[in-house]
Amino acid sequence: MDLLRFITAGSVDDGKSTLIGRLLYDSKSIMIDQLEAIEKQSKNKEQGEIDLALLTDGLRAEREQGITIDVAYKYFSTPKRKFIIADAPGHIQYTRNMVTGASTADLAIILVDARNGVVEQTRRHSIIASLLNIPHVVVAINKMDLVNYSQDIYNNIVIDYADVAKSLGLKDVTYIPISAVFGDNIVEKSPKLAWYEGPSLLHLLESVEVDKDTNLTDPRFPVQYVIRPQTDDLHDYRGYAGKVISGIYRKGDAVTVLPSGRTSKIQKIEHNGIEVDEVFAPQSAILHLEDDIDISRGDVIAKSDNLPKTTQELDVVLCWMDNKPLTTGSKYLLQINSRVVKSVIKEIEYKLDVNTLQKMDATAASLNDVIKVKIKTASPIPYDSYNDLRENGGAILIDETSHVTVGACMIQ
């Protein structure tokens, strides 16, 4: 059974947590004791209504304020697929949390309040979905019950969002009218929205194809660990453990180790403790090479006829996630997959206005800003453009003192 990772995002009080609660409730993915607990805490329990948002709003501050301020992860499954849901905060001051939740998502559900239409946070979250190259986007137009299930209002929002999607280059966008509170079009098609001819939300989540999103063309294998038992039985054993983040590797393939540039051939491949002829993304494996090469954690083993770029000068679009401003000359650790190197911000090229998508001059970046910078690293970095290969083009900046992640990077 395959897995779909998706994120919900939208403005404050658009109903993200209620939507997830409805998915869990209607798909019977809630434990009895958990259901009893939220029934006791629901404000409307005297009317027999359950506050489904309590399933994800786990922090005390969230419950008191009625908003989500951190990313809440939930897991559920149906007979067709397993799911990991990230419920991202809607308030502008928590945009960085949305980046965290969206970084591994296959699909984004962007909620739009039918009463308000496309607003600033809708654009902001759509920009982040575009920057993070999320393959599939669902625009869930929620609270249709509060606009009398109006087809005209739905159509107008679709027209408005289509302009946003076109400007951002979003490829696979689906629109669904829903009411999370009453369950309309969540699991089953609703007769109240008979004019809508598309699938229910759960049907779409179960059927969207994610296997085609896996890149099997560009082989990349970041080394996570070098295995050298040095025992009597395994005296000559040298294996390179890691995850195939893209592409296919076969015995006999000519490979190049980056950034050193040394070459060899794959002598043996192990997967799940068994010797195999090939491995492919996203499998974990141990590669053995014919030649004794100096390889360390963070090196990339790539096929010699298909190499990533290697440089110490990076053009990066990043979302700043720290209260302390980013300025030219600031030093950080840059991590891409298992490789960590020292780096410095050489130049801030511009800041992106999330309302107009215009590029503005900037000398510093504040919390939640999306900016374009030039970064110089202390040693070469093997990478691919984020738009070409998300798995080898995403990186993070880490504060050298606190070791806190302060920036989410998309290498251009």
LINGI-V194605 format. One record per residue. N is the residue number from 0. RES is the residue in one letter. SS is DSSP state (hx for helix, st for strand, lp for the rest). PSI is psi in degrees with one decimal (* if undefined). OMEGA is omega in degrees with one decimal (NA if undefined). Layout:
BEGIN
n->[N:N]
res->[RES:RES]
ss->[SS:SS]
psi->[PSI:PSI]
omega->[OMEGA:OMEGA]
END
This chain:
BEGIN
n->[0:1:2:3:4:5:6:7:8:9:10:11:12:13:14:15:16:17:18:19:20:21:22:23:24:25:26:27:28:29:30:31:32:33:34:35:36:37:38:39:40:41:42:43:44:45:46:47:48:49:50:51:52:53:54:55:56:57:58:59:60:61:62:63:64:65:66:67:68:69:70:71:72:73:74:75:76:77:78:79:80:81:82:83:84:85:86:87:88:89:90:91:92:93:94:95:96:97:98:99:100:101:102:103:104:105:106:107:108:109:110:111:112:113:114:115:116:117:118:119:120:121:122:123:124:125:126:127:128:129:130:131:132:133:134:135:136:137:138:139:140:141:142:143:144:145:146:147:148:149:150:151:152:153:154:155:156:157:158:159:160:161:162:163:164:165:166:167:168:169:170:171:172:173:174:175:176:177:178:179:180:181:182:183:184:185:186:187:188:189:190:191:192:193:194:195:196:197:198:199:200:201:202:203:204:205:206:207:208:209:210:211:212:213:214:215:216:217:218:219:220:221:222:223:224:225:226:227:228:229:230:231:232:233:234:235:236:237:238:239:240:241:242:243:244:245:246:247:248:249:250:251:252:253:254:255:256:257:258:259:260:261:262:263:264:265:266:267:268:269:270:271:272:273:274:275:276:277:278:279:280:281:282:283:284:285:286:287:288:289:290:291:292:293:294:295:296:297:298:299:300:301:302:303:304:305:306:307:308:309:310:311:312:313:314:315:316:317:318:319:320:321:322:323:324:325:326:327:328:329:330:331:332:333:334:335:336:337:338:339:340:341:342:343:344:345:346:347:348:349:350:351:352:353:354:355:356:357:358:359:360:361:362:363:364:365:366:367:368:369:370:371:372:373:374:375:376:377:378:379:380:381:382:383:384:385:386:387:388:389:390:391:392:393:394:395:396:397:398:399:400:401:402:403:404:405:406:407:408:409:410:411]
res->[M:D:L:L:R:F:I:T:A:G:S:V:D:D:G:K:S:T:L:I:G:R:L:L:Y:D:S:K:S:I:M:I:D:Q:L:E:A:I:E:K:Q:S:K:N:K:E:Q:G:E:I:D:L:A:L:L:T:D:G:L:R:A:E:R:E:Q:G:I:T:I:D:V:A:Y:K:Y:F:S:T:P:K:R:K:F:I:I:A:D:A:P:G:H:I:Q:Y:T:R:N:M:V:T:G:A:S:T:A:D:L:A:I:I:L:V:D:A:R:N:G:V:V:E:Q:T:R:R:H:S:I:I:A:S:L:L:N:I:P:H:V:V:V:A:I:N:K:M:D:L:V:N:Y:S:Q:D:I:Y:N:N:I:V:I:D:Y:A:D:V:A:K:S:L:G:L:K:D:V:T:Y:I:P:I:S:A:V:F:G:D:N:I:V:E:K:S:P:K:L:A:W:Y:E:G:P:S:L:L:H:L:L:E:S:V:E:V:D:K:D:T:N:L:T:D:P:R:F:P:V:Q:Y:V:I:R:P:Q:T:D:D:L:H:D:Y:R:G:Y:A:G:K:V:I:S:G:I:Y:R:K:G:D:A:V:T:V:L:P:S:G:R:T:S:K:I:Q:K:I:E:H:N:G:I:E:V:D:E:V:F:A:P:Q:S:A:I:L:H:L:E:D:D:I:D:I:S:R:G:D:V:I:A:K:S:D:N:L:P:K:T:T:Q:E:L:D:V:V:L:C:W:M:D:N:K:P:L:T:T:G:S:K:Y:L:L:Q:I:N:S:R:V:V:K:S:V:I:K:E:I:E:Y:K:L:D:V:N:T:L:Q:K:M:D:A:T:A:A:S:L:N:D:V:I:K:V:K:I:K:T:A:S:P:I:P:Y:D:S:Y:N:D:L:R:E:N:G:G:A:I:L:I:D:E:T:S:H:V:T:V:G:A:C:M:I:Q]
ss->[lp:lp:st:st:st:st:st:st:st:lp:lp:lp:lp:lp:lp:hx:hx:hx:hx:hx:hx:hx:hx:hx:hx:hx:lp:lp:lp:lp:lp:hx:hx:hx:hx:hx:hx:hx:hx:hx:hx:lp:lp:lp:hx:hx:hx:lp:lp:lp:lp:hx:hx:hx:hx:lp:lp:lp:lp:hx:hx:hx:hx:hx:hx:lp:lp:lp:lp:lp:lp:st:st:st:st:st:st:lp:lp:lp:lp:st:st:st:st:st:st:lp:lp:lp:lp:hx:hx:hx:hx:hx:hx:hx:hx:hx:hx:hx:lp:lp:lp:lp:st:st:st:st:st:st:st:lp:lp:lp:lp:lp:lp:hx:hx:hx:hx:hx:hx:hx:hx:hx:hx:hx:hx:lp:lp:lp:lp:st:st:st:st:st:st:st:lp:hx:hx:hx:hx:lp:lp:lp:hx:hx:hx:hx:hx:hx:hx:hx:hx:hx:hx:hx:hx:hx:hx:hx:hx:hx:lp:lp:lp:st:st:st:st:st:st:lp:st:lp:lp:lp:lp:st:lp:lp:lp:lp:lp:lp:hx:hx:hx:lp:lp:lp:lp:lp:lp:lp:hx:hx:hx:hx:hx:hx:hx:lp:lp:lp:hx:hx:hx:lp:lp:lp:lp:lp:lp:st:st:st:st:st:st:st:st:lp:lp:lp:lp:lp:lp:lp:lp:lp:lp:lp:st:st:st:st:st:st:st:st:lp:st:st:st:lp:lp:lp:st:st:st:st:st:lp:lp:lp:st:st:st:st:st:st:st:st:st:st:lp:lp:st:st:st:lp:st:st:st:lp:lp:lp:st:st:st:st:st:st:lp:lp:lp:lp:lp:lp:lp:lp:lp:lp:st:st:st:st:lp:lp:lp:lp:lp:st:st:st:st:st:st:st:st:st:st:st:st:lp:lp:lp:lp:lp:st:st:lp:lp:lp:st:st:st:st:st:st:lp:lp:st:st:st:st:st:st:st:st:st:st:st:st:st:st:lp:lp:lp:lp:lp:lp:st:st:lp:lp:lp:st:st:lp:lp:lp:lp:st:st:st:st:st:st:st:st:st:st:st:st:st:st:lp:lp:lp:lp:lp:lp:hx:hx:hx:lp:st:st:st:st:st:lp:lp:lp:lp:lp:lp:st:st:st:st:st:st:st:lp]
psi->[126.7:171.5:136.7:122.6:124.6:158.8:144.3:137.6:155.9:-175.5:167.1:133.2:26.1:-10.8:23.5:-50.6:-37.4:-38.9:-46.9:-42.4:-39.3:-42.2:-44.8:-42.0:-49.4:-22.8:7.8:44.7:23.5:130.2:149.8:-43.8:-34.0:-39.3:-41.6:-38.1:-43.0:-26.6:-38.8:-32.8:-12.0:133.0:-29.7:26.5:-25.2:-23.8:2.5:11.0:147.2:133.1:93.1:-20.3:-23.0:-18.2:-27.1:-27.8:78.1:-19.6:142.3:-42.7:-35.9:-43.3:-36.5:-37.6:-16.1:20.6:165.1:126.9:2.5:166.8:122.2:127.1:135.7:151.0:135.2:170.0:156.1:173.6:-17.0:-24.6:153.8:151.7:143.3:120.6:134.7:117.9:104.3:149.4:147.9:-23.1:144.7:-33.5:-6.8:23.4:-34.4:-32.1:-32.8:-37.8:-42.9:-47.4:-30.0:-11.5:-27.5:11.9:141.6:-23.5:145.4:130.6:112.5:114.3:139.8:126.4:120.5:-26.1:-28.7:-23.9:-157.2:120.8:-177.5:-45.8:-29.3:-46.0:-42.6:-47.6:-32.4:-38.3:-43.7:-40.6:-38.0:-46.3:-38.5:0.7:41.2:124.8:-34.2:137.6:130.2:122.9:104.8:109.1:101.2:168.1:35.8:-24.0:-27.2:-5.7:25.6:32.4:41.7:122.9:-34.4:-44.2:-43.6:-48.1:-38.9:-38.9:-39.0:-42.7:-44.0:-44.3:-29.7:-34.1:-41.2:-46.7:-40.3:-42.2:-27.9:-9.6:25.4:131.5:-60.6:94.3:128.8:139.0:132.3:124.3:132.0:166.2:104.2:-35.8:-43.1:-2.2:14.5:123.0:19.6:-63.0:-43.5:154.8:140.0:132.9:-19.5:-16.3:45.1:-25.0:-15.2:126.5:-2.3:-172.3:163.8:165.6:-47.0:-38.8:-40.9:-43.3:-34.5:-25.5:-14.2:135.2:118.3:-17.4:-34.6:-15.1:-15.9:126.3:113.5:13.6:-37.1:98.7:122.1:129.3:91.4:127.8:124.8:-30.2:138.4:119.8:114.7:84.8:-37.9:42.2:171.0:-38.9:-30.5:47.6:-38.4:9.5:126.4:108.7:151.2:109.6:143.5:-169.2:134.1:104.7:-17.4:157.7:-171.6:138.3:135.4:155.3:136.2:-9.0:137.7:127.2:157.9:134.6:125.5:144.2:1.8:-32.0:4.9:148.3:156.9:-167.2:152.4:120.2:-38.4:149.0:132.1:137.3:122.4:37.5:5.9:139.5:129.8:167.1:-25.9:157.0:157.1:163.2:139.1:44.9:151.5:149.3:170.6:121.0:139.9:133.8:156.4:-31.6:149.4:95.2:145.0:103.2:137.0:168.2:134.2:-18.2:155.5:127.9:115.2:157.9:140.6:-24.9:9.5:82.4:145.7:171.5:152.1:122.9:168.7:1.4:114.4:136.0:123.5:134.0:128.4:153.8:121.0:130.9:17.8:150.4:-30.0:127.9:151.0:132.1:161.5:136.2:-10.0:142.3:137.9:166.2:134.2:127.6:126.8:116.0:-122.1:4.1:128.8:125.5:157.6:147.1:164.4:143.2:111.3:-35.0:140.8:113.3:-45.9:165.0:142.3:123.5:116.3:-8.7:-40.8:-11.1:15.8:150.8:126.3:145.9:142.2:144.0:-8.8:166.2:135.2:172.3:129.8:-0.8:145.0:119.2:163.2:128.0:163.5:130.4:134.4:131.6:155.7:-24.4:161.2:146.9:121.0:126.6:164.4:157.1:136.8:-37.0:-25.9:-42.0:94.0:-38.6:-25.6:17.6:0.3:139.9:170.0:152.7:136.0:132.0:126.3:-26.8:-51.2:-16.6:26.7:139.7:122.5:-10.5:139.9:121.3:139.8:106.1:131.5:*]
omega->[-176.6:-173.2:174.2:173.7:177.5:-177.6:172.0:-179.1:179.6:179.7:178.3:175.3:173.7:175.6:-178.1:-178.1:177.8:178.3:179.7:177.2:179.2:177.4:-179.6:-176.6:-175.7:177.0:177.2:-179.9:-179.6:175.9:-177.7:-178.9:178.0:177.7:178.5:-178.5:-178.4:174.9:179.6:-175.1:-176.6:-179.0:-175.1:-174.2:179.6:175.4:179.7:-179.7:-179.8:177.4:-174.1:-179.7:-178.9:179.0:-179.2:-179.9:-172.0:-177.6:-178.5:-178.7:178.9:-177.3:-179.4:-177.3:-179.0:177.3:177.2:-177.7:175.5:178.8:178.5:-179.2:177.2:-178.2:172.8:-179.0:172.2:178.0:-175.4:-172.6:171.2:-177.1:166.2:-177.5:171.5:178.2:-174.9:178.1:-177.0:-175.5:-175.4:-175.8:179.0:-179.2:-179.8:178.9:177.6:177.2:179.0:-178.1:-174.6:-171.1:-179.7:-173.4:172.6:-173.9:176.4:171.3:178.8:-178.0:176.2:175.5:-176.5:-179.4:-173.3:-178.6:-178.4:-178.2:-175.7:-178.9:175.1:179.0:-178.7:-179.5:177.1:176.6:179.1:176.7:178.8:179.9:-179.6:174.1:177.3:-169.6:-174.2:179.2:174.3:175.4:-178.9:-178.6:-168.5:177.5:176.7:177.6:-177.7:176.1:176.8:176.4:-174.3:176.8:-180.0:178.8:177.1:-177.9:179.4:178.5:177.4:179.4:-179.7:-176.9:179.3:176.4:177.9:-178.6:179.8:-178.4:-178.5:-179.4:176.2:-170.1:-173.2:-177.1:178.4:-178.8:179.5:173.6:-175.3:164.2:-176.4:-177.8:-176.0:175.4:-179.7:177.5:177.5:177.8:179.4:174.8:-176.8:175.9:178.3:179.1:-175.6:-179.9:179.4:-173.3:-177.6:-177.9:168.9:-178.1:-178.6:178.4:178.6:-179.8:-179.8:-171.1:-178.0:-175.5:179.3:179.5:-179.1:179.5:-179.7:-179.9:177.6:-175.8:-173.5:-174.6:178.0:-178.1:175.7:-178.9:177.5:-175.3:175.1:-175.8:176.8:-177.2:180.0:173.8:179.8:-178.5:-175.8:-173.8:-176.1:-175.9:173.5:-178.7:-179.7:-174.4:178.3:179.6:174.1:-176.2:174.9:175.1:-177.9:176.4:179.2:175.7:179.8:179.6:172.6:-175.8:176.4:179.1:-177.7:14.6:-174.3:-179.2:179.4:-173.8:176.7:174.4:178.6:-178.5:-175.9:177.3:175.3:176.5:-176.6:176.7:-178.0:176.5:-177.5:-179.1:-178.7:171.9:-177.8:-179.6:2.8:-176.5:171.4:-174.2:170.5:178.6:174.2:-179.3:-179.3:-175.3:178.8:-176.1:176.5:-178.9:-178.2:174.7:-179.7:174.4:-179.7:174.3:-178.3:175.8:-173.3:-179.7:-179.2:-173.2:172.3:174.6:176.5:-176.5:173.1:178.9:-174.4:168.1:-169.9:165.9:-176.9:171.9:-176.7:-169.4:-176.2:176.5:177.1:-175.8:171.3:179.8:176.4:-179.3:178.7:-177.3:-179.4:167.0:175.8:178.9:173.2:-171.0:-177.4:-178.8:179.3:179.8:174.3:-177.8:178.6:176.6:-177.0:-175.2:170.6:-173.9:179.6:171.8:-177.4:174.2:-173.0:178.0:-175.8:-175.1:177.7:177.9:-177.1:176.1:-179.8:176.1:179.4:177.7:177.4:-179.1:177.5:177.1:172.6:-172.1:174.2:-177.0:168.8:-178.3:174.4:-178.4:-177.3:177.7:-175.3:179.5:170.5:-175.8:169.5:174.4:-178.1:-179.8:179.4:-177.0:-176.1:-174.8:-178.8:178.4:177.8:-178.9:175.0:171.2:-176.4:175.9:-175.4:-177.1:-175.6:-175.6:176.1:175.4:-174.2:-179.1:174.2:-169.0:170.4:-176.1:-175.7:NA]
END
